[in-house]
Amino acid sequence: MQRRIWPVWAYYVVAIVVFLIDYASKKIIDRTVALDTERIPVLGDFFIITHIRNSGAAFGMLQGGRWFFLFITIIVVIGILWYLHRSYRTGSGLLLFALAMILGGAVGNFLDRARFGEVIDFLQFNFGSYTFPIFNLADSAIVCGVGLVILDTLLTMKQENKPDGNGEQPQEQQTV
């Protein structure tokens, strides 16, 4: 595995930064963009800042499941904290960074659900007549973190599939 350059607390700093950026962005949107009515074009009709509340999960699924989502998020956060500490000595820096991003995003959305019973979403992308489900920066951090976990898994599998894990053949398989 790759050697980590950062101490374990640095990954918590990443999670805190993700959380604070998400929190600040939601606070700005909540104070400056009218709920459910205002649309601020950023890139024409392709990218629009708006303000909605989502009481469901990703893409608005399972509306009204506040307590379920709070419970699941607590379990996920505990799992991430456990896995981050467990993986610190053997995991790659990429994996730990990904876990920190997921942690920061999960806590960001958790705070909204605990306070309001719903999450503030504001990033809207339109592809012709199709509108992608509106999301926030915590969602983006979670998706990017999961993508990095997948990338780390693929890189790790590639490394492990090399003979001896370093590209060399074991002694008994070398030809003379």
Order of alpha helices (4+ residues) and beta strands (2+ residues): alpha-beta-beta-alpha-alpha-beta-beta-alpha
